[in-house]
């Protein structure tokens, strides 16, 4: 059951990213999707480190 949720999350993330990138490209400029992806990558790495440490203490 966990694998199905993971697939659903990926299938939701792909069009969401395409929508956000396309809207930023159309409204701001060609460089905005690159900045958007950099911000999302940075935010995910900032969230991943504390969550990884938290899950290590639970195990």
Order of alpha helices (4+ residues) and beta strands (2+ residues): alpha-alpha
